[in-house]
Structure formats: structure tokens, C-alpha cells
Amino acid sequence: MRGSGHSCRASSIYKIVIERRAKFWQSSMMNQPADLHNLSPDQLRTLVMQLQETVTTQAQGLAERDASIHQLQTHKDKLTHELALLRRHRFGKRSEGLDKHQLALLEALVDEDIASIEAELEKVSVASPPRECKKPKRQALPKDLARTEIHHEPENTNCACGCVMTRIGEDVSEKLDYQPGTFSVERHIRGKWCCRDCDSLVQAPVAAHIIDKGIPTTGLLAQVLISKYADHLPLYRQEQQFARGGVMIPRSTLADWVGRCGVELQPLVDALREQLLEQIVLHADETPVAMLAPGKQRTHKAYVWAYAATRYSPIQGVVYDFRPSRSGKESRDFLADWRGKLVCDDYSGYKAGFANGIIEIGCWAHARRKFHDLHVRRQLG
């Protein structure tokens, strides 16, 4: 649409120039005397001056027209180039874009982040009046799965009035458990005990779970986390694996579980970080990872920073700190007031920390690599 508009504009300019030329010659013919021989010298000089002014005006008009045409052509070339880029992006080879499985991995990460943020908001949000909301319909657990009944009864079924309570019912909740290769269902049965004389009711409290009112047991959550982070098994593959076992667990649900587990495990991460920062010597390194830009199906480079104690330290642990950039400020924020000895490569991002009191220990692996390269070059020379 923009290209056609510029073409119409150029046509209009040409039309105006032609009309002006026609009017000029028509006016000149009407104003010009029929016989130049009858003009006096003064009249001839005046006519020549008028013609010179006309020629000058026409030359300026032509120059302006040429400049406008050049500007329009440049803009047209720019639009053509942009259009070619857009067509390549829209209709280019699939190899230039994201694979559907790669995109599924990124979408799962987004779902995990959303779940973790929602879990954190639930913890810090101020209590508000309950509101009615439509609960999502949960798919019933398969009937053919083995079930283990776990009974929860009050420690004391004697009423305060002295009467013995009578069991009048029970509440049953089912949790999906997983042993490697086998699903089973835990039936948590909480009996209701009531005193027939004073109508008081006693019931065992609901057992604590990682996800309140959720179906996964700690064993199933541990299986999902270990498969994802230790065995590098993406959630969409775990979804297929569970489906072969007879249980359909959507990838979005698995991502929600991972995000909420991350929030619950954060205190352990903070405690491990405090233990590491008590050590005199630490190792540090960073590695790039693809991060999905919010609202786009494109990735940009983020980094996972790793901090570990030495093999001789009583604390054998590693803390992985995800950061959106490779800025040296990321490591300074993690190390904070720590002033020990840091084993790292020669990346400039650590230099500011060395200036603040951290002692640099050069990585032998990187130093040996340089000597090896020098040795190879000398042999080749």
C-alpha cells in the first residue's frame, strides 16, 4: 500500500510539471509579438530578460523534481528491502526458525515461571475476602491404578463433655504417586467423629503437602524434577512417558508443579548459598542459555552462573544462579560482601570484584590451553 502511494505521488509531480510547461508556452505565444523585426531594442532586451527568468525558473523546477524523484526512489528501495526481510521471516525455511520441540521447551519454561510467580504472590498477598470462582474440572484418576489407603484419625475421640464420640463419616482425597515405572494412588481418609450429646465434631487435620489441594505426592514431584534437571528429560517427553503409563498429565500441569516446587525449594537454595559464602575459596563460571523473550517466539541470550566449593571443602554443593545478562554486576550481587579467593577464567566481568577485595586465582585449565596452543604453533612452524 505504501509503495502504490509513492507511485501516485510521482505521477502527480510529472503531471504538474507538464501542465506548467504547457501553460508557460501558451502564455509565451500569446504574449509574444507576431513579428520580432518590429520590436525596438528596449523591447527586445525586455523580452530576452523575461525568457532568461523563465528558463531559470524551469531549471529550478526540474532540479526540485529530480530531487523528489531521487528521494522517492530511495524510499522505494528501502521499502522493497524491508518487504523482502519480512517475507523471508514469514515464509522462510523452517530451519531458520524454532523447531516445534524447541518452542515447546520454551513454552514450558514460561509456564514454570508463571506458576512460581503465582505461588510467590500467594505467599505475600494480603488476605482478602473469599470470592467465588469456577474451579477447573479435574480429570478423575484411572480406576485401574492400585490404591493405598492411609487413614488419619484424631488422637483422642473422647468428647470434652465426657462422652465417647461416634464416627459419622469421612473425607477422602486422592493423591497420585509414582514409583519408577509404576503409578499408584494414595487414598487419604480422614474420619469424622461426632459427640451425640453436644454435637461437637473432631477430625484429623489435612496432611501437609507441597501443593495444597493438588494431586501429586512428594514422590511424583521428585520424579518430575529429577527427570527434568538431572536426566535432562523435557516436560513434553515426560507427558508422553506418563501417557504410556496410563495417566494423562498435561505439560502445562507439569510446568505448574515445577514452578511451585521451585518456590518451596528456594529456602534450601538460600541456605546453601550462605554455606558457600562461608568458604574461603570458591569456583565460578557462567554459561549461555536461550531465554524466550516475553510476548515473542524468539529467544535472546541469558546466562546461568555457577558457584561451587572446592573438592576439599566440607560443603560439597553448587548454586546455579540464572541471570538475564553476563554483566559483572550479576556476580557481584551474588557474592555480595564475600572477600575470599575466587577461581575463575579471565572474563572481565570479575575484575570489579577483584578491585573490591576478592583475590583472583587464575584457572589452570585456561592457562594450560594457551601453552598448548603455543606448543602446537611451534611444532607447525
C-alpha positions as CSV (number, residue, x, y, z in Angstrom):
1,M,0.0,0.0,0.0
2,R,2.8,2.4,0.8
3,G,4.6,1.7,-2.5
4,S,1.5,2.4,-4.5
5,G,1.0,5.7,-2.7
6,H,4.5,6.8,-3.6
7,S,3.9,5.9,-7.3
8,C,0.8,8.0,-7.4
9,R,2.7,10.9,-5.9
10,A,5.4,10.7,-8.6
11,S,2.8,10.6,-11.3
12,S,1.2,13.7,-9.8
13,I,4.5,15.5,-9.9
14,Y,5.1,14.6,-13.5
15,K,1.6,15.8,-14.4
16,I,2.1,19.2,-12.6
17,V,5.4,19.8,-14.5
18,I,3.8,19.1,-17.9
19,E,0.8,21.3,-17.1
20,R,3.1,24.2,-16.1
21,R,5.2,23.8,-19.2
22,A,2.1,23.9,-21.4
23,K,0.7,27.0,-19.7
24,F,4.1,28.7,-20.0
25,W,4.4,28.1,-23.7
26,Q,0.8,29.0,-24.3
27,S,1.3,32.2,-22.3
28,S,4.6,33.0,-24.2
29,M,2.9,32.5,-27.6
30,M,0.0,34.8,-26.6
31,N,2.3,37.5,-25.2
32,Q,4.9,37.3,-27.9
33,P,4.5,39.8,-30.7
34,A,3.9,38.3,-34.1
35,D,7.0,40.0,-35.7
36,L,10.2,40.4,-33.8
37,H,11.5,42.8,-36.5
38,N,9.1,45.4,-35.5
39,L,10.3,45.5,-31.8
40,S,12.5,48.2,-30.6
41,P,15.9,47.4,-28.9
42,D,14.4,48.1,-25.5
43,Q,11.5,45.7,-26.2
44,L,14.0,43.0,-27.4
45,R,16.1,43.4,-24.2
46,T,13.0,43.1,-22.0
47,L,11.9,40.0,-23.9
48,V,15.3,38.4,-23.5
49,M,15.3,39.1,-19.8
50,Q,11.9,37.5,-19.4
51,L,13.0,34.4,-21.3
52,Q,16.1,34.1,-19.1
53,E,14.0,34.3,-15.9
54,T,11.6,31.7,-17.4
55,V,14.5,29.4,-18.2
56,T,16.0,29.9,-14.7
57,T,12.6,29.1,-13.1
58,Q,12.2,26.0,-15.2
59,A,15.7,24.8,-14.3
60,Q,14.9,25.2,-10.6
61,G,11.7,23.3,-11.0
62,L,13.4,20.5,-12.9
63,A,16.1,20.3,-10.1
64,E,13.4,20.1,-7.4
65,R,11.6,17.4,-9.5
66,D,14.8,15.4,-9.8
67,A,15.5,15.6,-6.1
68,S,11.9,14.5,-5.3
69,I,12.2,11.6,-7.7
70,H,15.6,10.5,-6.2
71,Q,14.1,10.7,-2.7
72,L,11.1,8.6,-3.7
73,Q,13.3,6.0,-5.4
74,T,15.5,5.8,-2.3
75,H,12.4,5.3,-0.1
76,K,11.0,2.7,-2.5
77,D,14.3,0.7,-2.4
78,K,14.2,0.8,1.4
79,L,10.6,-0.4,1.5
80,T,11.5,-3.2,-1.0
81,H,14.3,-4.3,1.2
82,E,12.1,-4.3,4.3
83,L,9.4,-6.2,2.4
84,A,12.0,-8.9,1.4
85,L,13.1,-9.3,5.0
86,L,9.5,-9.6,6.2
87,R,8.7,-12.2,3.6
88,R,11.8,-14.2,4.5
89,H,10.8,-14.1,8.2
90,R,7.2,-15.1,7.4
91,F,7.8,-17.6,4.6
92,G,11.5,-18.6,5.1
93,K,12.7,-22.1,5.6
94,R,11.8,-23.8,8.8
95,S,15.4,-24.3,9.6
96,E,15.8,-20.6,10.1
97,G,13.1,-20.6,12.8
98,L,12.4,-22.5,16.0
99,D,11.7,-26.2,16.0
100,K,8.3,-27.1,17.5
101,H,10.0,-29.1,20.2
102,Q,12.4,-26.3,21.0
103,L,9.4,-23.9,21.1
104,A,7.6,-26.4,23.5
105,L,10.6,-26.3,25.8
106,L,10.5,-22.5,25.9
107,E,6.7,-22.5,26.4
108,A,7.2,-24.9,29.3
109,L,9.7,-22.6,30.9
110,V,7.2,-19.7,30.6
111,D,4.6,-21.8,32.3
112,E,7.0,-22.7,35.1
113,D,7.9,-19.0,35.6
114,I,4.2,-18.1,35.7
115,A,3.5,-20.8,38.3
116,S,6.4,-19.8,40.5
117,I,5.4,-16.1,40.4
118,E,1.8,-17.0,41.3
119,A,3.0,-19.1,44.2
120,E,5.1,-16.3,45.5
121,L,2.2,-13.8,45.1
122,E,0.0,-16.2,47.1
123,K,2.5,-16.1,49.9
124,V,3.0,-12.4,50.1
125,S,-0.6,-11.3,49.2
126,V,-2.7,-9.7,51.9
127,A,-5.7,-11.8,53.0
128,S,-8.8,-10.7,51.1
129,P,-12.4,-11.8,51.4
130,P,-13.0,-15.1,49.6
131,R,-14.6,-14.8,46.3
132,E,-16.5,-17.4,44.3
133,C,-14.5,-18.7,41.4
134,K,-15.2,-21.5,39.0
135,K,-12.9,-24.4,39.8
136,P,-11.4,-26.2,36.8
137,K,-12.7,-29.6,36.2
138,R,-10.0,-32.1,37.2
139,Q,-9.9,-35.4,35.3
140,A,-10.5,-38.4,37.6
141,L,-7.6,-40.7,38.3
142,P,-7.8,-44.0,36.5
143,K,-9.8,-46.6,38.4
144,D,-7.4,-49.4,37.5
145,L,-4.5,-47.9,39.4
146,A,-3.5,-49.6,42.6
147,R,-4.7,-47.7,45.7
148,T,-3.2,-47.5,49.1
149,E,-5.4,-46.3,51.9
150,I,-3.9,-44.0,54.5
151,H,-6.2,-43.4,57.5
152,H,-6.0,-40.2,59.5
153,E,-8.0,-40.3,62.8
154,P,-8.0,-38.0,65.8
155,E,-5.6,-38.9,68.6
156,N,-8.5,-38.7,71.1
157,T,-12.2,-39.5,70.3
158,N,-13.4,-38.6,73.8
159,C,-15.5,-35.5,73.9
160,A,-14.8,-32.7,76.4
161,C,-18.2,-33.4,78.0
162,G,-17.1,-36.9,78.9
163,C,-18.9,-38.9,76.2
164,V,-17.3,-41.2,73.6
165,M,-17.6,-39.8,70.1
166,T,-19.2,-41.8,67.2
167,R,-17.7,-41.9,63.7
168,I,-20.3,-40.3,61.4
169,G,-18.4,-40.1,58.1
170,E,-15.1,-39.4,56.4
171,D,-13.4,-37.1,53.8
172,V,-11.4,-38.8,51.1
173,S,-8.8,-37.2,48.9
174,E,-6.7,-39.0,46.4
175,K,-3.0,-38.2,45.6
176,L,-1.2,-39.6,42.6
177,D,2.0,-41.3,43.5
178,Y,4.8,-42.6,41.3
179,Q,7.4,-45.3,41.8
180,P,9.9,-45.6,38.9
181,G,7.8,-47.2,36.2
182,T,4.6,-47.6,38.3
183,F,1.7,-45.3,39.2
184,S,-0.4,-45.8,42.3
185,V,-3.0,-43.7,44.2
186,E,-2.8,-42.8,47.8
187,R,-6.3,-42.5,49.4
188,H,-6.1,-40.2,52.4
189,I,-9.2,-41.0,54.6
190,R,-9.9,-38.6,57.4
191,G,-12.7,-39.9,59.7
192,K,-15.3,-37.6,61.2
193,W,-16.1,-38.1,64.8
194,C,-19.1,-36.5,66.5
195,C,-20.4,-36.4,70.0
196,R,-24.1,-37.3,70.0
197,D,-24.8,-35.4,73.2
198,C,-23.1,-32.0,72.5
199,D,-22.8,-32.3,68.7
200,S,-19.1,-31.4,68.7
201,L,-17.1,-32.6,65.7
202,V,-13.4,-33.8,65.7
203,Q,-11.4,-34.6,62.6
204,A,-7.7,-35.1,61.9
205,P,-6.1,-32.1,60.1
206,V,-5.2,-32.4,56.4
207,A,-1.6,-33.7,56.0
208,A,0.9,-31.1,54.7
209,H,1.7,-31.3,51.0
210,I,4.0,-29.4,48.7
211,I,1.0,-28.3,46.6
212,D,-2.2,-27.8,48.6
213,K,-5.3,-29.4,47.1
214,G,-3.1,-30.9,44.3
215,I,-2.9,-34.5,43.3
216,P,0.9,-35.1,43.2
217,T,2.7,-36.7,46.1
218,T,6.2,-35.7,47.0
219,G,7.5,-38.9,45.2
220,L,5.8,-37.8,41.9
221,L,7.1,-34.3,42.2
222,A,10.6,-35.6,42.9
223,Q,10.4,-37.8,39.8
224,V,9.4,-34.8,37.6
225,L,12.2,-32.6,38.9
226,I,14.9,-35.3,38.7
227,S,13.9,-36.2,35.2
228,K,13.9,-32.6,34.1
229,Y,17.1,-31.3,35.7
230,A,19.2,-34.4,36.4
231,D,18.2,-36.6,33.4
232,H,17.5,-33.6,31.0
233,L,14.1,-35.0,30.1
234,P,11.8,-32.2,28.8
235,L,8.3,-31.9,30.2
236,Y,6.7,-32.8,26.8
237,R,8.6,-36.1,26.8
238,Q,7.6,-36.8,30.4
239,E,4.0,-36.1,29.3
240,Q,4.3,-38.8,26.7
241,Q,6.0,-41.1,29.2
242,F,3.2,-40.8,31.7
243,A,0.6,-41.3,29.0
244,R,2.2,-44.6,28.2
245,G,1.8,-45.5,31.8
246,G,-2.0,-44.8,31.6
247,V,-2.1,-41.3,33.2
248,M,-2.6,-38.1,31.2
249,I,-0.8,-35.2,32.8
250,P,-0.8,-32.1,30.5
251,R,2.5,-30.4,30.0
252,S,1.1,-27.2,31.5
253,T,0.3,-29.0,34.7
254,L,3.8,-30.4,34.9
255,A,5.2,-26.9,34.4
256,D,2.9,-25.6,37.1
257,W,4.3,-28.3,39.5
258,V,7.9,-27.4,38.6
259,G,7.3,-23.7,39.2
260,R,5.7,-24.2,42.6
261,C,8.4,-26.7,43.7
262,G,10.9,-24.0,42.8
263,V,9.3,-21.6,45.3
264,E,9.2,-24.2,48.0
265,L,12.8,-25.2,47.5
266,Q,14.1,-21.6,47.5
267,P,14.8,-21.6,51.3
268,L,17.2,-24.5,50.7
269,V,18.9,-22.6,47.9
270,D,19.3,-19.6,50.1
271,A,20.7,-21.8,52.9
272,L,23.2,-23.4,50.5
273,R,24.3,-20.0,49.3
274,E,25.0,-18.9,52.8
275,Q,27.1,-22.0,53.4
276,L,29.1,-21.5,50.2
277,L,29.8,-17.9,51.1
278,E,31.4,-19.1,54.4
279,Q,34.1,-20.9,52.4
280,I,37.5,-19.3,51.7
281,V,37.8,-20.5,48.1
282,L,35.0,-20.7,45.5
283,H,34.9,-21.6,41.8
284,A,32.8,-19.5,39.5
285,D,31.8,-19.8,35.8
286,E,29.0,-18.8,33.5
287,T,27.3,-20.4,30.5
288,P,24.8,-19.0,28.0
289,V,21.3,-20.3,27.7
290,A,18.4,-19.4,25.4
291,M,15.7,-17.3,27.0
292,L,12.3,-16.7,25.5
293,A,11.5,-13.0,25.2
294,P,8.1,-12.2,26.8
295,G,5.3,-12.0,24.2
296,K,7.6,-13.2,21.3
297,Q,8.5,-16.5,19.9
298,R,12.2,-15.5,19.7
299,T,15.0,-16.1,22.1
300,H,17.8,-14.0,23.4
301,K,20.9,-15.0,25.3
302,A,20.8,-15.2,29.1
303,Y,23.3,-16.8,31.4
304,V,23.4,-19.4,34.2
305,W,26.2,-18.5,36.7
306,A,27.6,-21.5,38.7
307,Y,29.3,-21.1,42.1
308,A,30.9,-24.2,43.7
309,A,33.1,-25.0,46.7
310,T,36.4,-26.8,46.2
311,R,36.7,-30.6,46.3
312,Y,38.4,-30.3,49.7
313,S,35.6,-28.2,51.2
314,P,33.3,-29.9,53.8
315,I,30.4,-28.4,51.9
316,Q,30.1,-30.1,48.5
317,G,27.5,-28.0,46.7
318,V,26.8,-25.9,43.6
319,V,24.4,-23.0,43.3
320,Y,23.1,-22.2,39.9
321,D,22.1,-18.5,39.6
322,F,20.0,-17.6,36.4
323,R,20.6,-14.1,35.2
324,P,19.4,-12.3,32.1
325,S,22.9,-11.0,31.2
326,R,26.6,-11.6,31.6
327,S,27.3,-8.3,33.3
328,G,29.8,-8.4,36.1
329,K,27.2,-6.9,38.4
330,E,25.4,-10.3,38.4
331,S,28.4,-12.0,40.1
332,R,28.9,-9.1,42.5
333,D,25.2,-9.2,43.5
334,F,25.6,-13.0,44.3
335,L,28.9,-12.7,46.2
336,A,27.8,-9.5,48.0
337,D,30.3,-8.9,50.9
338,W,32.2,-12.1,50.3
339,R,36.0,-11.4,50.2
340,G,37.6,-14.8,49.6
341,K,39.6,-16.3,46.8
342,L,37.8,-16.8,43.5
343,V,38.9,-19.4,40.9
344,C,37.6,-18.2,37.5
345,D,38.7,-17.6,34.0
346,D,40.0,-14.2,32.6
347,Y,36.5,-12.8,32.0
348,S,36.5,-9.0,32.6
349,G,33.2,-9.2,34.5
350,Y,35.0,-10.5,37.6
351,K,37.6,-7.6,37.6
352,A,35.5,-5.2,39.6
353,G,35.1,-7.7,42.3
354,F,38.9,-8.1,42.5
355,A,39.2,-4.4,42.9
356,N,36.9,-4.6,45.9
357,G,39.0,-7.1,47.8
358,I,38.3,-10.5,46.2
359,I,41.5,-12.4,45.5
360,E,41.8,-13.7,41.9
361,I,43.0,-17.3,41.3
362,G,43.6,-17.9,37.6
363,C,42.1,-21.1,36.2
364,W,44.9,-23.6,35.3
365,A,42.8,-25.2,32.6
366,H,42.6,-21.9,30.7
367,A,46.3,-21.2,31.3
368,R,47.3,-24.7,30.1
369,R,45.2,-24.2,27.0
370,K,47.3,-21.2,26.0
371,F,50.6,-23.1,26.4
372,H,49.2,-26.0,24.4
373,D,48.2,-23.6,21.6
374,L,51.7,-22.1,21.7
375,H,53.2,-25.6,21.6
376,V,51.1,-26.6,18.6
377,R,52.1,-23.5,16.7
378,R,55.8,-24.0,17.3
379,Q,55.5,-27.6,16.1
380,L,53.7,-26.5,12.9
381,G,56.3,-23.7,12.4
